[in-house]
Amino acid sequence: MGGVPLILSAVLLAVVPAVRGAGERIAESTIKPARPREAPVSDTDELAAFLLMDPEELFDLEVVNSIDSRALVEEARGEKRVLREVVRTAEALLPRVRAETEDPILVGAILRNKTLDWYQRSQGDPTWGQEMPLRWGGIFHESRVPGGRLSRKLSSRLVDVINECVKASGAGAFLRAGFTGIFRESARMARMVQFGFGSKRPRLTQPVAQAYLDDLAASARNGDRPLPMEHLSEVARRNGSAEVNITLVELFRQQGTGSLTVIDRRFHPEMNALSVRVTSPKGPDEAATYDLVQATGPPTGASNAPEDATAEPSSGSPWEREDMEKKDWLDVFRSLEKRKARLGSPPRENSRDRASYVGLREAVMVDPQARKAFLKVHWKGRPSGLVLLCQLLSEGTLTPEVETDGDYLEAELDHLDKGRVDRRSKGGDWKIGHGWTVVREVAAGNVRTYRAQGKSGD
């Protein structure tokens, strides 16, 4: 008889399978109110709080995550009615927990809410770095501290609670509870919740989300300074930047080149906009790094691009001037940097043929200081060819994070190389003037890397 509880435990887990394929979200209107619970027989706050939860109105993911599952089982042990209530509660919460921690849409919404908490609370909370790693650790995926604490994934901990309570209650109690309908409520919930997305679902949703959350929990906000995201960068190093970037695009809205909007000021005008900034790897054997940055300008995506409009000097848009030389562009860059503003994007129609655009491109190609200054204040979004070219010439190598960025860069290179008689741009070889040569290399998976060589050899 010693092995019976283990077999029954497996039967219990089979009752709460992971729902696969397409399904609906939780249909609140179709879920009947949960039947009244029996009053907890223990006066322990943690046990009482857990037993009062349900997957609908009385649900708080952070509170569920904060409960010590081992202590919970120990407190319930010895009283079979309490053990049955714990199993009923854990089994009812499990589909909701899985849904909210695996669906990229729901995960992204949770991360935005936690980012708001970080922005509004962390700077004034001296205990943030000690308490929040415990409250947020393991919600989506396991969280590790090298040589220290390990927080297992929340859904796995709930399964363990069910297993341990079943073992503690004995085979007879389990059978009586199972056949009297202990699983009916959450079985209906499981049918209404979708948390399986097949092959199209990004495979790194949970580790990427947890790494992002661990970075927020580890460090309080320091004014307007960027937050280096060490955990997220480590996930990219282990799994590849491309996989992480694909996942981030599923979680947040992409904004231009190398930036993803987390908090949009259109919806939160009282605070700074927050974005994940992606810094491309400098070499083929390195991975991208990530920072959470704040923008103090006008709301993202407002009509007529006010961010660009406020970035123009008082004399009017430099794109409309035909006498813009290198020193004029440097003056514009210094003015923009001082005001923490950005250069407005050039008109998209025939932008490369404008005298102002040609002058800026010349400055970028011949002067390292101009490249450095331009990268601090460049516009976001399209057209992005000149920005990518500047990054390539500054760093010597560029692996676009988004495939279309390679197309924009090559369009810029083709425009510079079009007058050469022996041009070989289709083979990935461009001579763009001022002693610069750019070569394209293609690795497995059609990953393109561009290398720039100047006349000085750097």
N, C-alpha and C positions, 0 to 999 in steps of 0.2 A: 504493500500500500504506500510505501515511501515515495514511489515514483508517480503516483496518481496526480498530485497537484501540478507537476510539471506538464503532464499531458493536457490537463484541463486548462492550464495557462496558455498553451498553444492554441487551444480551441477558442479561448477568449480573444486572443489577438486576431484570429481569423474572422471574428465577428466585426472587427473594426478595420477593414482593409483600406488601402489607399485607393481612393476613387480615381479611375483612369478615364481618359478620353474627354471629349467635350461635355460640359455640364453647365448648369446655371450657377450663379452666385447664390448666396443664402437668401432665400425668399422669405422675408420676414412676415409677410402677410399670411403665409401658409403654415407657419409654425405655431402650434397651440401653446398656450402658457404652460410652463412646467408645473407639475403637480407640487403642492406644498411639501416641503421637506420636514422630516421629523427634527425637532430641536436637537442640536448637538448635545451629546451626553458629557462632553468634555468642556471645561472652561478655558482651555488653552486658546489664546487669540489666533494663532496660526491655523490650527485645525478648524476652529469655528469659521474663520474667514474663508478657508478653502471650501468647506461644505456649503456655504451660502452662495457660491458662484454657480452660474449657468452659462451656456454658450451664447446667450442673447443679451439681455439688459444688464445682468450682473457679471460682466466680463471685462477684465483688464489684463492685457497680455503682460505688462510689466509686473503687476502684482503676482500673477501666476508664476512668472519666472523667478520672482524673489523668494518664493516659498521653498524651504529646505525639504526636499522630497524624502530624504532618509529620516529626518526628524518627524515628518508627518506620519510615516508608516509606524515608527516606534511609538508615537503617541496614541495611534489607533489600535495598536496590537493588544490583544487580550479582550477586546469588546467586539464581538462579531457583527453586531448591528452597525457599529461605527465603521468597521472595515468595509461592510457592504456599501455604506453611504460614500465612503472614499472612492471605492471602485466605480460606483454609479457616477460620481462627479467627474473623476478623471476620464472615464470612458465617454462622457458627454462632451467634455472640453476638447478632447483630442482632435476630432475632425476640424473644429474651428481653429485650433492652434496650427494644424497642418496647413489649412487654407491660407491663413494670414502670414505664414512664414515661408511659403513656397510660391505663391502667385506673384509674379513680378509687379503687377499693378498694385496689389495690396502691400507688398513689401516696400515699394517706392513711397507710398503714402505714409507708412509707418516711419520710414527714414526721414521724410520731410518733417513730420511731427517731432521726432526726437532732435532734429536739427534746430527747430524752433526752441525746444527746451534748452538746448546747449547755448544758443545765442542769448536767450532771455535770462537764464538762471545761473549759468556756470561761472561767469565773471565775479559775481558777488557771493559765491558759495565756497568757503575755504575747504570744505570737505568733499568737493566734487570728485577729485581724483582718487579718493579713497572709497567712496560709497558707490559711485555710478558703475565702475567695472563689475561690481557684484550684482547690481540691479539689472544691468544690460547684458552681462556676459552670458553667452549660450542661448540667446533667444532664437537666432536663426541657425547657428552652427556652433560647434564647440569653440570656446575661447581659451587660449593658452597663454600663460606667462612663463617664459623660459626659466626652467628650474623652479617653478612655483605652481600657482593655482591652475587647475583645469576645470572649466565649466562645460559640462556636456550639453548637447543640444536639448532644448526644452521638450520637444516631442518624444525624444528617447527617454527622458526622465519620467514623463507621464506614463509611458509604457512600463517602465520599471515599477512605478507606484502600483499599477494594476497587477503586475506579476507578484510583487511582494505581498500585497493585500490578499490575493487569492491563496497564496501559500499559507499565510498566517491564519486565514479563516478556515482552512481544512476543506477536504474534498466534498463532504456532505453539505456544508454551508454553501459552497460554491454552486453545487448542483441545484439546491433549493432556490438560491437567488437567481441563477440563470434561467430556470424554467418558469419563474414567476414574473418575468418581464423586466429584469434589471437593465436590459440593453435596448429596449424598444425606443426610448426617447432619442438616444444618440444614433441609433441605426437610421432613423428618419432624418436626422441632421446630416449624417454622412451622405445620404442620397442627394441632398440639396447642395452640398459643398463640392466644388471642384478644386483639386489641387494637383492634378496631373496634366502635363502639357505635351507629352510625347517628345519627339525628336526636335521640335521647333523651340522648345523651352531652353533658354541659356543654362548650361550645366553648372555654372558657377554662381547662380543667384544667391544661394544661402551663404557660402563662404565670403563672397564679395560684400553682401549686406552686413554680415557680422563684423568683417574687418573695418568697414566704414563706421559702424556703431562703436567698436572698440576704440577707434581713434578719437571719436567724440568723447567717450567716457574717460579716456586717459588724460586729457588735457583740457583745462578750462579756457574759455575765450580770453584772449589778451588784446583788448581794444580792437583795432582794425587789422591787426597783423594776420597774415595767412597761417593756417594750421597745417603743418606738414603731416601727411597721412602715411605714417610708417607701416601700419598693419596692411593697408590697402596696397601699398607699393610692394610689400613682401608677397602678397598673393599674386601680383603680376610677375614677380621674379620667379615664383614656383610654377605658375601655370601659363605664363605668356601674356604679354600686354594685349594682344589682339582679343583673346578670350575675355579678359577683364573689361576691355573697352566696349565690347559687344554687350556685355552684361550691364554696364553702367548706362548705356544708351536705352536699354529696356527699363531701367529704374528711373532715370531722369531725362529731361528734355535736352537734346543737343543744341548748343548755341555756337554757331560758327566753327572755327577750327580749334580743336583741343580744349573745349570748354563745355561743361554740362550744367544747366541751371537746376539748382536744388530749391532755392527760395526766390520767387519772382516778386519784385517790389510792386508790381501792379496789384497784387493781392495782399501785400504787407507793406504799405507805404511808410509805416512808422520805423522801419528797420532797413538795414543794408541788404542788397541782393547778395545771395550766396551761391557760388558755383564751384564745381570740382574742376580744377585746372590740371590738364594732362601735359606733362613735360616729356617729349619724345626721347627715346633712348639715344645716347650718343654713339653707340656701336652696336653691331649685330648680335653680340653676346650679352647685351644689357637689356634691361626692361624699363618701361616707362615708370615715372614717379608721379605722385599725385599730391595736390594741396587743396585745401578748402579756402577759397579766397572771397573777400568781400568787395563789393563795388558800391561806391557812394554816389554814383551818378543817378540820373532819372530812371524810372521803371523800365525794365527790359521790354522791348517790343512795342513801345508806345507809338502812336501815329507819327509819321514823318520822321521817325528815328531821332528823337530829341537828344539822345546821347551823342549822336554825330553832330547835331546842330550846335549844341553847347560847346562842342570841342573846337569849333572854328574860331580863329582869331577875329578881333573886332573889325579888321579891314575886309572881311568877307572870306569866302571859301578859297583856299589856296588852289583848288582844282580849277578854278575859273581864270586864274592868272597864267599868262604865257611867259612871264619873266622870272619864274621861280628857279633860282640856282641853289647849289648845295648849301651855301651859308644861309639862304632864306629858309630852306627846309629845317636846318639845325635850329634856327630861331623859333620856328613853329613847334618843333619837338620840345625845346626847353620850356616854352610857354605852356604847352599841354601838360607836361610832367609836373610843373609847379602847381597847376590847378587840378591835378589828378583827373584829367579829362583824356579823352581819346580822339584821335584823328578821325574825321568823318570819312566814310568810304567814298571812292571816286564814282562818278556816274558810270553805270554799267555799259551804256552804249558807247562803243568806240573808246573805251577808257585808255587802252594802250597807245592810242594815237595822239592823245593829248600832250601838249608840250609840258604841262606840269607833271604828268605821270612819267614821261620820258626823263625829265630832270630828276625826279625822285629815284627812279630806277638806276640812273647813272650814279647818283650819290651812294646808293646802296652797294653798287658793284665796285666802286673805287675806294670807299672810305670805311674802315672798320668802326670808327666812332659814329658815323651816320647809321650804320647797321644796328649798333647797340642802342642808339637813341630811338630809332624807328621801332624796334621790337618792344620798347617800353610803352609806346602810345598807339600802336597800330590799331586799325579798325577791326571789328569782329564781323564774321560772315563773309559773303561773296561781294565782289571777286576776291579770291584768296591767293591767286598765283604769285603776286609780288611778295606777300607776307611769307609764303612758303619758300620762295627763292631766297629771301633775306635770311631765313632760318638755316637753309642749306649752306649758304656762303659763310654764315657765322660759325656754324658747327663743323662744317666739312662733310657731314653725312646726314641724311634724313631718311627715315622710314615712316611714311605717312601712316597715321593711325586709322584713317578712313580711306577706303580704296579710291573714292572719287577725288580725294586731295591729290593723289598721284596724277590724275588726269588734268587737274587745274595747273599743277606745277609744269607738266609737260607742255601744256598750251602756252605757258609763259616762255619756256625754253624754246619752243618752235618759233615763236614770234621773234626772239632774239637771233635765232640761227637761220632764219628763212633766206637770207641773202647769200649763204655760202654755197658755192657750186658743188662741192663734193660732200654736202651734208649727209649725215647718216642717222638722222633722228629716229627713224623707225627701228634702227638697230640698237638704240639706247646710247647714242653718242652725240653730244651737242658742244659746239664751240660758240660761246655767247658773247665774246668780246672782252676787252680789258685783260686778256691773258687767262680767262677762265674756261675750263673744260669740265663738263658734267657727264658722268657715265651712269647708266642704269644697270643694276644687277637684280636678277629675279631669283628668289629662293623657292623652296618647296611651298606649295599652297599659294603660288602666285604673289608672294610677298615681295614688294618692290623696295629696293634701297637705292638711293641716289648719292653719288660721291662727287664732290667738287674739288678741283685742283686748280690753284691759282699760279700765276707766273712766279710768285715768290716761293712756291713749294709748300704753302700751308693751306 
